[in-house]
């Protein structure tokens, strides 16, 4: 289709709002630019679907994800925005609202809204609890209505405080798609009663994510980190300059044997992935002038704290393909007893998956990049995009084949140590858990003790559900074809429902006879 025809199609689309049309027109403009110089090998790998830049644009002029230091901003104000330091909660909320509209991302809407309880607590001293509730509820509604994007992400916890509890209360009441929410859990700080409150919210609205705070914090320096977009962990006052992902399924299809995969094919495609990462990062840092912005000048972000994300997906398919090869490279003729469900179900398949993750970790940690966090990229288990077909996100077990929740956790826990920039497995739990929220609490706590970086669950009867890591309402998916949506991400979710099988996830009951660890 000619560019002009695409533009006409956008401006005459009855389901898009004027703002959404403007966004799509801008994307077409970016896509019409010449791609930055890359080798013929990288170009071929992209054309073959082995390497993907996830539509970040042909000439990146903004980072994929930006995590400003909002605490510094509230304390110092902003010369560029002509704002004095915030003196009370109203001024703090107003200042945050203003800055959010100046923080870019791949979606043009901020993906990180801050560690809200930590930055707002200094402004709550002596405030009546119901007054705080009303102010924060209006703020929460404003976020969903003016920044209608499910990748927008708030962090709370691990401390027990009134802002944290109030936001959990509000999020359960409103059950909004946006903002996304992560509750940080630290067993040495967070009381069980607060974790139970958060996991009970999951039973009601499939939110929040529960993050393993000590595990995440150990991967970053003292300035800290944030969880953004779907579930991505990145340095605070920095972010991700780009995300390039590698399709392990397609890599495995190029291998003649397991040894060929590890010795030659995987290293080759990792090298090409790094070549694309470098090309994109260099353009952003050296040609786009993004790092001349007021965000840098006022020390809300630091260029040295941006890292490329080395993403992977299709682990399940890669393992099953490699398991099917004989030592000579021929495909085994006999079917396995599990009828193709090896990954996530059989020990030898799972061990092969762990070996792939460990190898990727070693490659990423040993490969220098020009613009990285301490000179390195960060490994990421990428949650898929809406056009993916016949390939499973990240290291997840294929949808519809998931085992019971305990086996599910045990099968995947060993992967989590390797994916510094984020990994998420979405457990789909039967609605009976609503009558026993303690079961969700115990499942979450066990998963984190076994090494999960992030605990995430959908409950089958909830209208709110997770797609890759962002939220959508089932009812919005059903209505989208007829009337569109005010939320920018509903269209992605509707497309994912058709292409990626998210509605075929297997609901499981948390049973007492299955327990990954013993609770007193």
TORTI-123161 format. One record per residue (C-alpha): chain; residue in three letters; x, y, z. Coordinates in pm, 1 decimal. Layout:
<nodes>
NODE chain resn c1 c2 c3
NODE A ALA X Y Z
...
</nodes>
This chain:
<nodes>
NODE chain resn c1 c2 c3
NODE A UNK 0.0 0.0 0.0
NODE A UNK 128.8 346.7 -87.6
NODE A UNK 205.6 582.9 200.4
NODE A UNK -66.0 825.9 92.7
NODE A UNK -323.4 545.4 91.4
NODE A UNK -217.3 445.2 443.0
NODE A UNK -260.6 801.7 563.8
NODE A UNK -606.7 826.9 409.5
NODE A UNK -699.7 495.8 573.9
NODE A UNK -595.2 634.9 912.6
NODE A UNK -773.0 970.4 889.3
NODE A UNK -1098.1 807.5 772.6
NODE A UNK -1097.3 527.4 1032.2
NODE A UNK -1424.4 564.1 1229.0
NODE A UNK -1289.8 376.8 1532.4
NODE A UNK -996.6 610.5 1603.5
NODE A UNK -1016.3 930.9 1803.1
NODE A UNK -843.6 1243.5 1662.1
NODE A UNK -558.4 1191.2 1909.4
NODE A UNK -516.9 828.6 1808.1
NODE A UNK -517.0 928.5 1441.4
NODE A UNK -239.9 1178.7 1514.0
NODE A UNK -35.5 903.6 1682.0
NODE A UNK -76.6 664.1 1389.3
NODE A UNK 8.0 936.0 1137.4
NODE A UNK 326.6 1011.3 1331.9
NODE A UNK 421.5 642.5 1326.0
NODE A UNK 380.9 632.9 949.3
NODE A UNK 600.6 940.1 918.3
NODE A UNK 873.0 770.9 1124.5
NODE A UNK 841.3 452.9 919.5
NODE A UNK 886.0 652.0 597.5
NODE A UNK 1238.4 759.6 698.9
NODE A UNK 1536.1 561.2 569.6
NODE A UNK 1657.9 296.9 815.0
NODE A UNK 1990.2 364.2 982.3
NODE A UNK 2285.2 178.8 825.2
NODE A UNK 2293.0 -192.7 910.9
NODE A UNK 2468.9 -487.9 750.1
NODE A UNK 2304.9 -712.9 493.6
NODE A UNK 2322.8 -996.3 749.4
NODE A UNK 2122.6 -800.2 1006.3
NODE A UNK 1874.9 -690.8 741.1
NODE A UNK 1827.5 -1051.6 631.4
NODE A UNK 1775.5 -1167.1 991.1
NODE A UNK 1511.3 -897.1 1037.8
NODE A UNK 1337.0 -989.4 713.4
NODE A UNK 1336.1 -1356.4 820.2
NODE A UNK 1172.4 -1275.6 1153.1
NODE A UNK 1475.1 -1380.3 1358.8
NODE A UNK 1559.1 -1033.4 1493.2
NODE A UNK 1297.2 -765.0 1559.5
NODE A UNK 1319.5 -396.5 1660.5
NODE A UNK 955.2 -396.8 1779.0
NODE A UNK 863.6 -100.0 1559.9
NODE A UNK 1067.7 159.3 1749.4
NODE A UNK 1110.4 364.0 1432.6
NODE A UNK 1368.1 385.3 1158.7
NODE A UNK 1557.1 675.9 1318.0
NODE A UNK 1508.8 668.2 1698.0
NODE A UNK 1484.3 1018.0 1846.2
NODE A UNK 1371.2 916.8 2195.5
NODE A UNK 1452.3 622.5 2425.4
NODE A UNK 1212.1 332.9 2444.0
NODE A UNK 1163.3 374.6 2819.8
NODE A UNK 1249.0 672.1 3044.4
NODE A UNK 1253.8 662.1 3427.7
NODE A UNK 1291.3 1017.4 3564.6
NODE A UNK 1397.4 1081.3 3922.7
NODE A UNK 1061.3 1219.2 4035.8
NODE A UNK 1178.2 1263.6 4396.9
NODE A UNK 1449.8 1504.0 4281.7
NODE A UNK 1198.3 1685.6 4063.1
NODE A UNK 952.6 1741.4 4349.0
NODE A UNK 1233.5 1859.3 4575.2
NODE A UNK 1402.1 2100.2 4333.1
NODE A UNK 1120.8 2205.7 4100.0
NODE A UNK 1194.8 2274.9 3733.7
NODE A UNK 1339.6 2581.0 3564.6
NODE A UNK 1227.1 2456.0 3224.3
NODE A UNK 868.0 2400.6 3340.8
NODE A UNK 876.4 2714.6 3558.5
NODE A UNK 780.3 2523.3 3871.0
NODE A UNK 896.4 2577.1 4227.9
NODE A UNK 959.3 2285.6 4464.1
NODE A UNK 634.6 2122.3 4577.9
NODE A UNK 519.8 2234.3 4923.5
NODE A UNK 214.7 2014.2 4982.7
NODE A UNK 32.0 1715.5 4832.5
NODE A UNK -175.4 1924.3 4591.5
NODE A UNK 136.6 2086.5 4451.0
NODE A UNK 312.9 1750.3 4431.0
NODE A UNK 29.6 1586.4 4238.0
NODE A UNK 0.0 1889.6 4010.6
NODE A UNK 375.5 1891.0 3944.8
NODE A UNK 376.5 1520.2 3862.0
NODE A UNK 80.6 1561.8 3627.0
NODE A UNK 269.3 1834.8 3439.1
NODE A UNK 594.6 1641.5 3408.9
NODE A UNK 422.4 1323.3 3290.3
NODE A UNK 329.1 1509.8 2971.7
NODE A UNK 697.3 1583.3 2903.3
NODE A UNK 836.0 1230.9 2954.4
NODE A UNK 867.0 1043.4 2623.0
NODE A UNK 859.8 672.5 2551.6
NODE A UNK 807.5 440.5 2258.5
NODE A UNK 430.6 494.9 2304.3
NODE A UNK 459.0 874.8 2354.2
NODE A UNK 308.0 826.4 2699.5
NODE A UNK 529.7 783.7 3008.7
NODE A UNK 584.7 420.9 3104.3
NODE A UNK 707.0 505.5 3455.0
NODE A UNK 514.0 729.5 3694.4
NODE A UNK 742.6 678.8 3991.9
NODE A UNK 762.7 501.5 4326.3
NODE A UNK 451.5 693.7 4424.7
NODE A UNK 421.9 604.3 4791.8
NODE A UNK 786.3 689.1 4856.3
NODE A UNK 777.8 1026.6 4679.4
NODE A UNK 436.4 1133.3 4812.3
NODE A UNK 471.8 1028.5 5176.4
NODE A UNK 663.3 1348.5 5274.6
NODE A UNK 353.6 1548.8 5177.1
NODE A UNK 101.2 1348.6 5381.3
NODE A UNK 204.6 1426.9 5737.7
NODE A UNK -98.8 1518.5 5947.4
NODE A UNK -342.2 1460.0 5659.9
NODE A UNK -674.0 1292.3 5729.8
NODE A UNK -693.7 946.3 5572.4
NODE A UNK -1019.9 1015.4 5388.7
NODE A UNK -888.4 1344.8 5251.2
NODE A UNK -583.2 1158.1 5119.2
NODE A UNK -810.7 892.6 4970.9
NODE A UNK -1021.3 1148.7 4782.5
NODE A UNK -715.8 1330.5 4643.3
NODE A UNK -541.9 1013.0 4530.7
NODE A UNK -862.5 871.2 4380.6
NODE A UNK -906.8 1181.1 4163.2
NODE A UNK -540.2 1156.3 4064.1
NODE A UNK -583.9 786.2 3972.2
NODE A UNK -890.0 863.8 3758.6
NODE A UNK -706.2 1151.3 3590.0
NODE A UNK -417.9 921.0 3492.6
NODE A UNK -648.3 672.8 3321.2
NODE A UNK -849.0 938.6 3139.3
NODE A UNK -569.9 1171.3 3023.0
NODE A UNK -289.8 916.9 2965.3
NODE A UNK -496.7 626.1 2829.9
NODE A UNK -224.2 368.8 2784.6
NODE A UNK -188.7 41.8 2976.5
NODE A UNK 193.5 50.1 2957.8
NODE A UNK 196.0 344.8 3202.3
NODE A UNK 326.2 201.5 3530.8
NODE A UNK 321.2 296.5 3901.5
NODE A UNK 539.5 132.3 4170.3
NODE A UNK 454.0 104.7 4542.6
NODE A UNK 605.0 -79.4 4842.2
NODE A UNK 794.7 -252.2 4996.6
NODE A UNK 732.8 -41.5 5308.1
NODE A UNK 396.7 -31.4 5482.6
NODE A UNK 255.6 320.3 5455.6
NODE A UNK -73.1 500.9 5411.0
NODE A UNK -13.1 598.2 5047.4
NODE A UNK 61.7 237.6 4952.4
NODE A UNK -249.5 106.1 5126.3
NODE A UNK -467.6 384.2 4988.6
NODE A UNK -356.6 321.7 4629.6
NODE A UNK -425.4 -51.0 4668.6
NODE A UNK -773.8 34.9 4796.0
NODE A UNK -838.0 274.1 4507.2
NODE A UNK -705.7 38.0 4241.9
NODE A UNK -933.2 -243.0 4361.8
NODE A UNK -1234.7 -10.5 4369.5
NODE A UNK -1187.2 151.9 4028.5
NODE A UNK -1050.2 -154.1 3843.0
NODE A UNK -899.9 64.7 3570.6
NODE A UNK -684.0 -63.0 3288.8
NODE A UNK -435.9 217.2 3357.1
NODE A UNK -207.1 268.1 3528.8
NODE A UNK -32.1 -65.3 3549.6
NODE A UNK 81.5 -132.4 3906.0
NODE A UNK 369.0 -316.7 4074.3
NODE A UNK 388.0 -382.7 4446.2
NODE A UNK 745.3 -433.6 4567.0
NODE A UNK 777.5 -713.3 4824.3
NODE A UNK 1071.2 -750.0 5061.6
NODE A UNK 1031.4 -1024.6 5326.2
NODE A UNK 1255.5 -832.0 5566.2
NODE A UNK 1039.6 -517.2 5543.9
NODE A UNK 692.5 -597.4 5414.3
NODE A UNK 442.7 -737.3 5667.6
NODE A UNK 250.1 -1043.9 5555.0
NODE A UNK -75.1 -858.9 5609.7
NODE A UNK 21.0 -599.7 5346.5
NODE A UNK 124.7 -868.5 5098.3
NODE A UNK -209.2 -1040.0 5161.7
NODE A UNK -385.6 -712.1 5079.1
NODE A UNK -197.2 -693.1 4748.8
NODE A UNK -263.0 -1057.0 4653.9
NODE A UNK -629.7 -1019.4 4748.7
NODE A UNK -641.0 -734.4 4496.2
NODE A UNK -513.3 -981.4 4235.3
NODE A UNK -811.1 -1203.7 4314.0
NODE A UNK -1044.3 -911.5 4247.7
NODE A UNK -882.5 -731.5 3951.2
NODE A UNK -568.8 -924.5 3843.5
NODE A UNK -348.5 -639.8 3972.3
NODE A UNK -85.5 -565.7 4093.2
NODE A UNK 229.9 -741.8 3981.9
NODE A UNK 426.1 -850.7 4291.2
NODE A UNK 799.0 -780.9 4244.6
NODE A UNK 1079.6 -955.8 4431.0
NODE A UNK 1240.5 -637.2 4562.5
NODE A UNK 1565.8 -784.2 4705.2
NODE A UNK 1635.1 -976.4 4383.5
NODE A UNK 1574.0 -671.8 4164.4
NODE A UNK 1761.9 -432.1 4392.5
NODE A UNK 2071.3 -654.3 4395.5
NODE A UNK 2102.6 -612.2 4017.5
NODE A UNK 2119.3 -231.5 4031.7
NODE A UNK 2316.3 32.0 4220.8
NODE A UNK 2215.0 241.4 4520.6
NODE A UNK 2029.7 498.5 4312.8
NODE A UNK 1770.9 231.7 4246.5
NODE A UNK 1546.4 95.4 3975.8
NODE A UNK 1186.7 95.4 3861.4
NODE A UNK 940.9 -149.7 3706.5
NODE A UNK 796.6 -0.3 3389.1
NODE A UNK 569.5 -73.4 3093.8
NODE A UNK 469.4 -441.7 3118.1
NODE A UNK 717.0 -563.0 3384.0
NODE A UNK 1055.1 -428.8 3272.6
NODE A UNK 1319.2 -354.7 3538.1
NODE A UNK 1551.9 -63.0 3456.4
NODE A UNK 1782.0 185.9 3631.4
NODE A UNK 1614.1 483.1 3799.2
NODE A UNK 1711.5 817.6 3642.2
NODE A UNK 1784.6 623.0 3325.3
NODE A UNK 1593.7 371.9 3120.1
NODE A UNK 1618.9 166.8 2802.8
NODE A UNK 1757.4 331.4 2494.2
NODE A UNK 1629.8 44.5 2278.5
NODE A UNK 1482.5 -306.3 2292.8
NODE A UNK 1582.2 -555.4 2025.1
NODE A UNK 1449.1 -909.7 2054.5
NODE A UNK 1571.8 -1245.2 1926.4
NODE A UNK 1327.6 -1517.0 1816.5
NODE A UNK 1474.5 -1834.9 1966.9
NODE A UNK 1231.0 -2051.1 1773.6
NODE A UNK 1368.7 -1927.6 1442.8
NODE A UNK 1725.8 -1956.8 1571.0
NODE A UNK 1663.3 -2320.4 1666.8
NODE A UNK 1523.9 -2394.6 1321.0
NODE A UNK 1862.3 -2293.2 1176.9
NODE A UNK 2050.4 -2545.5 1392.3
NODE A UNK 2140.4 -2895.9 1280.2
NODE A UNK 2186.8 -3024.2 1635.9
NODE A UNK 2187.8 -2907.3 1995.4
NODE A UNK 2564.2 -2861.3 1986.2
NODE A UNK 2538.6 -2664.2 1661.6
NODE A UNK 2280.4 -2439.4 1827.0
NODE A UNK 2507.0 -2356.8 2122.2
NODE A UNK 2841.2 -2353.3 1940.9
NODE A UNK 2755.3 -2164.8 1622.7
NODE A UNK 2397.1 -2062.3 1550.2
NODE A UNK 2299.6 -1889.9 1875.8
NODE A UNK 2630.1 -1695.0 1907.7
NODE A UNK 2598.2 -1579.6 1546.5
NODE A UNK 2246.9 -1440.6 1588.0
NODE A UNK 2333.4 -1287.1 1924.4
NODE A UNK 2616.6 -1104.3 1746.7
NODE A UNK 2374.0 -974.0 1483.2
NODE A UNK 2133.2 -867.4 1757.7
NODE A UNK 2409.8 -666.9 1920.6
NODE A UNK 2491.5 -507.7 1585.6
NODE A UNK 2135.2 -378.9 1558.5
NODE A UNK 2139.7 -267.2 1922.5
NODE A UNK 2455.8 -66.2 1857.2
NODE A UNK 2319.3 94.6 1540.8
NODE A UNK 2001.7 205.5 1715.0
NODE A UNK 2174.6 321.0 2034.7
NODE A UNK 2442.7 517.7 1851.8
NODE A UNK 2183.7 705.8 1647.0
NODE A UNK 1981.8 793.6 1957.6
NODE A UNK 2278.9 902.9 2168.7
NODE A UNK 2490.6 1069.3 1902.4
NODE A UNK 2252.8 1204.1 1638.4
NODE A UNK 1903.4 1259.4 1781.3
NODE A UNK 1999.1 1527.0 2040.8
NODE A UNK 1758.3 1370.7 2290.3
NODE A UNK 2017.9 1391.9 2564.1
NODE A UNK 2030.1 1771.1 2525.4
NODE A UNK 1683.7 1788.9 2684.9
NODE A UNK 1588.8 1958.0 3012.3
NODE A UNK 1545.0 1613.5 3168.3
NODE A UNK 1923.1 1572.6 3149.7
NODE A UNK 2012.4 1934.1 3229.6
NODE A UNK 1799.5 1926.6 3546.6
NODE A UNK 1947.5 1586.0 3642.3
NODE A UNK 1618.9 1399.5 3627.5
NODE A UNK 1787.1 1145.8 3399.9
NODE A UNK 2150.6 1055.9 3336.5
NODE A UNK 2265.6 940.3 2992.3
NODE A UNK 2500.6 682.9 3145.6
NODE A UNK 2206.1 507.2 3314.0
NODE A UNK 2040.4 402.4 2987.9
NODE A UNK 2086.4 45.4 2869.4
NODE A UNK 1981.5 -155.1 2566.0
NODE A UNK 1745.4 -441.0 2640.4
NODE A UNK 1845.5 -769.9 2476.6
NODE A UNK 1508.6 -943.0 2449.8
NODE A UNK 1432.8 -1306.0 2373.3
NODE A UNK 1113.8 -1498.9 2303.5
NODE A UNK 1011.5 -1839.2 2170.9
NODE A UNK 1203.7 -2038.0 2433.5
NODE A UNK 936.2 -2309.6 2445.7
NODE A UNK 941.2 -2370.8 2072.2
NODE A UNK 1322.4 -2356.5 2058.8
NODE A UNK 1353.5 -2625.4 2325.6
NODE A UNK 1099.1 -2852.6 2161.5
NODE A UNK 1265.8 -2811.5 1820.5
NODE A UNK 1610.0 -2890.1 1961.1
NODE A UNK 1476.2 -3185.3 2160.5
NODE A UNK 1341.8 -3333.0 1837.5
NODE A UNK 1686.1 -3342.2 1670.2
NODE A UNK 1911.6 -3645.7 1677.8
NODE A UNK 2285.8 -3617.3 1726.9
NODE A UNK 2330.1 -3625.0 1348.3
NODE A UNK 2082.1 -3338.8 1300.7
NODE A UNK 1794.4 -3552.3 1173.0
NODE A UNK 1444.1 -3509.9 1313.6
NODE A UNK 1339.1 -3792.6 1545.4
NODE A UNK 1059.7 -4002.0 1396.7
NODE A UNK 894.1 -4115.7 1719.4
NODE A UNK 659.2 -3884.2 1902.3
NODE A UNK 726.4 -3812.2 2263.0
NODE A UNK 483.5 -3931.2 2526.7
NODE A UNK 376.5 -3577.8 2610.7
NODE A UNK 250.6 -3517.7 2254.5
NODE A UNK 467.0 -3214.5 2193.7
NODE A UNK 426.2 -3060.0 2538.1
NODE A UNK 784.0 -3120.3 2646.9
NODE A UNK 878.4 -2768.6 2756.6
NODE A UNK 742.9 -2690.8 3101.3
NODE A UNK 648.5 -3054.2 3159.2
NODE A UNK 959.4 -3270.8 3127.2
NODE A UNK 1280.1 -3233.8 3325.7
NODE A UNK 1521.8 -3280.6 3033.0
NODE A UNK 1339.7 -3018.0 2827.7
NODE A UNK 1335.5 -2776.2 3119.9
NODE A UNK 1706.5 -2831.3 3180.0
NODE A UNK 1777.2 -2748.5 2816.8
NODE A UNK 1579.3 -2427.9 2860.1
NODE A UNK 1782.5 -2332.1 3166.5
NODE A UNK 2101.2 -2398.8 2968.9
NODE A UNK 1983.9 -2162.9 2692.8
NODE A UNK 1903.0 -1890.1 2947.6
NODE A UNK 2242.1 -1932.3 3117.0
NODE A UNK 2418.4 -1912.3 2781.6
NODE A UNK 2230.9 -1596.6 2686.2
NODE A UNK 2315.4 -1445.6 3024.3
NODE A UNK 2685.2 -1516.3 2973.5
NODE A UNK 2682.0 -1369.9 2622.2
NODE A UNK 2501.6 -1049.8 2728.0
NODE A UNK 2721.0 -995.8 3033.9
NODE A UNK 3040.9 -1047.6 2836.3
NODE A UNK 2953.1 -828.9 2537.4
NODE A UNK 3039.9 -458.2 2571.5
NODE A UNK 2810.5 -196.2 2417.9
NODE A UNK 2881.3 169.5 2344.1
NODE A UNK 2584.0 300.2 2541.5
NODE A UNK 2488.0 63.3 2823.8
NODE A UNK 2445.6 30.2 3198.0
NODE A UNK 2806.8 -9.9 3314.1
NODE A UNK 2886.1 -77.1 2949.6
NODE A UNK 2645.2 -367.3 2907.5
NODE A UNK 2299.0 -447.5 2776.3
NODE A UNK 2039.7 -608.0 3005.7
NODE A UNK 1881.0 -946.1 2930.0
NODE A UNK 1502.1 -943.7 2904.5
NODE A UNK 1237.7 -1214.9 2863.1
NODE A UNK 1016.9 -1031.4 2614.8
NODE A UNK 641.7 -1073.5 2659.3
NODE A UNK 550.0 -1084.4 2292.1
NODE A UNK 362.7 -841.7 2067.7
NODE A UNK 17.7 -857.8 1915.5
NODE A UNK 126.1 -986.1 1572.9
NODE A UNK 321.8 -1288.0 1702.6
NODE A UNK 184.9 -1616.3 1569.6
NODE A UNK 283.7 -1971.7 1664.3
NODE A UNK 552.5 -1852.4 1903.7
NODE A UNK 533.1 -1818.6 2282.2
NODE A UNK 636.6 -1499.6 2467.2
NODE A UNK 965.6 -1500.5 2658.0
NODE A UNK 1032.1 -1824.0 2843.5
NODE A UNK 664.4 -1891.8 2912.5
NODE A UNK 491.6 -2226.9 2872.6
NODE A UNK 266.1 -2224.9 2561.3
NODE A UNK -84.4 -2098.6 2634.5
NODE A UNK -336.6 -2376.5 2680.5
NODE A UNK -74.3 -2629.8 2790.9
NODE A UNK 6.9 -2489.5 3133.9
NODE A UNK 41.9 -2739.6 3420.1
NODE A UNK -100.8 -2681.8 3768.3
NODE A UNK 25.2 -2358.9 3932.2
NODE A UNK 285.4 -2530.9 4150.3
NODE A UNK 442.5 -2728.0 3866.0
NODE A UNK 422.4 -2413.9 3653.7
NODE A UNK 624.1 -2212.9 3905.5
NODE A UNK 875.1 -2490.3 3966.0
NODE A UNK 930.7 -2537.7 3592.6
NODE A UNK 1016.3 -2172.3 3529.9
NODE A UNK 1168.5 -2040.7 3853.1
NODE A UNK 1526.5 -2123.1 3753.6
NODE A UNK 1505.1 -1891.9 3450.5
NODE A UNK 1434.9 -1582.1 3658.8
NODE A UNK 1789.4 -1536.4 3790.6
NODE A UNK 1914.5 -1448.8 3443.0
NODE A UNK 1671.0 -1182.1 3321.4
NODE A UNK 1782.4 -860.3 3490.4
NODE A UNK 1562.8 -638.6 3274.7
NODE A UNK 1247.5 -832.1 3353.9
NODE A UNK 1069.9 -1165.0 3319.0
NODE A UNK 707.7 -1253.0 3382.5
NODE A UNK 499.1 -1566.9 3377.2
NODE A UNK 123.4 -1517.4 3388.0
NODE A UNK -52.1 -1780.4 3599.2
NODE A UNK -419.6 -1820.6 3514.2
NODE A UNK -612.6 -1910.2 3827.8
NODE A UNK -966.4 -2042.6 3856.5
NODE A UNK -1220.3 -1801.4 4007.0
NODE A UNK -1262.1 -2024.3 4313.5
NODE A UNK -956.4 -1847.8 4455.1
NODE A UNK -1178.6 -1549.2 4533.1
NODE A UNK -1330.4 -1743.8 4821.3
NODE A UNK -983.3 -1831.5 4949.1
NODE A UNK -746.5 -1533.2 4890.2
NODE A UNK -502.1 -1690.7 5136.0
NODE A UNK -422.3 -1943.3 4862.5
NODE A UNK -311.8 -1665.3 4624.5
NODE A UNK -100.4 -1516.0 4903.5
NODE A UNK 73.5 -1848.4 4969.2
NODE A UNK 128.0 -1915.8 4599.0
NODE A UNK 284.1 -1571.7 4553.3
NODE A UNK 508.8 -1601.2 4856.6
NODE A UNK 626.1 -1945.2 4749.1
NODE A UNK 704.9 -1826.8 4395.5
NODE A UNK 915.1 -1538.7 4526.2
NODE A UNK 1098.4 -1768.2 4769.3
NODE A UNK 1180.7 -2000.3 4478.2
NODE A UNK 1340.0 -1713.7 4288.3
NODE A UNK 1063.5 -1551.4 4082.9
NODE A UNK 1147.6 -1188.3 4003.6
NODE A UNK 781.7 -1112.0 3942.8
NODE A UNK 460.2 -1286.6 4042.9
NODE A UNK 167.1 -1222.7 3809.9
NODE A UNK -174.2 -1387.3 3787.9
NODE A UNK -501.5 -1358.1 3601.9
NODE A UNK -825.9 -1478.4 3760.2
NODE A UNK -1063.2 -1619.7 3500.1
NODE A UNK -1382.5 -1440.0 3599.6
NODE A UNK -1224.9 -1093.9 3619.7
NODE A UNK -1302.6 -847.1 3344.4
NODE A UNK -951.3 -709.7 3387.4
NODE A UNK -683.5 -942.4 3250.9
NODE A UNK -317.3 -924.6 3153.8
NODE A UNK -213.5 -954.6 2791.6
NODE A UNK 168.8 -962.0 2780.3
NODE A UNK 207.2 -773.0 3106.2
NODE A UNK -24.5 -480.8 3043.4
NODE A UNK -394.3 -481.7 3126.9
NODE A UNK -710.3 -491.5 2917.5
NODE A UNK -1077.9 -545.7 2992.8
NODE A UNK -1230.8 -849.7 2827.9
NODE A UNK -1542.8 -643.9 2765.7
NODE A UNK -1334.9 -381.7 2581.9
NODE A UNK -1190.4 -647.1 2349.7
NODE A UNK -1543.0 -759.5 2262.4
NODE A UNK -1657.9 -402.3 2197.7
NODE A UNK -1349.9 -284.5 2007.4
NODE A UNK -1455.5 -394.1 1658.5
NODE A UNK -1784.0 -209.1 1687.0
NODE A UNK -1684.3 113.6 1856.8
NODE A UNK -1307.2 130.9 1904.7
NODE A UNK -1170.3 237.1 2244.8
NODE A UNK -1052.1 549.9 2421.6
NODE A UNK -755.7 342.8 2546.4
NODE A UNK -463.6 327.3 2305.9
NODE A UNK -374.6 -30.7 2398.8
NODE A UNK -713.9 -200.3 2347.7
NODE A UNK -644.3 -244.4 1977.6
NODE A UNK -319.3 -424.7 2056.1
NODE A UNK -500.6 -653.4 2299.1
NODE A UNK -776.9 -728.2 2048.7
NODE A UNK -514.1 -819.4 1788.5
NODE A UNK -327.3 -1032.4 2044.2
NODE A UNK -650.8 -1217.7 2126.5
NODE A UNK -671.0 -1328.2 1762.7
NODE A UNK -303.1 -1396.9 1696.5
NODE A UNK -138.2 -1508.7 2018.3
NODE A UNK -390.7 -1726.4 2202.8
NODE A UNK -413.8 -1517.5 2520.5
NODE A UNK -776.5 -1622.3 2564.7
NODE A UNK -675.4 -1989.2 2552.3
NODE A UNK -469.8 -1975.1 2872.2
NODE A UNK -548.0 -2272.9 3092.6
NODE A UNK -721.6 -2185.2 3420.1
NODE A UNK -596.4 -2390.9 3715.4
NODE A UNK -711.1 -2443.1 4071.7
NODE A UNK -465.1 -2384.2 4356.1
NODE A UNK -492.1 -2718.3 4532.1
NODE A UNK -380.4 -2801.5 4885.1
NODE A UNK -222.4 -3125.7 4767.6
NODE A UNK 25.5 -2925.0 4558.8
NODE A UNK 265.9 -2712.7 4757.8
NODE A UNK 610.2 -2587.4 4652.3
NODE A UNK 708.9 -2523.6 5011.4
NODE A UNK 572.2 -2567.7 5360.8
NODE A UNK 406.4 -2282.8 5550.4
NODE A UNK 380.8 -2272.7 5922.9
</nodes>
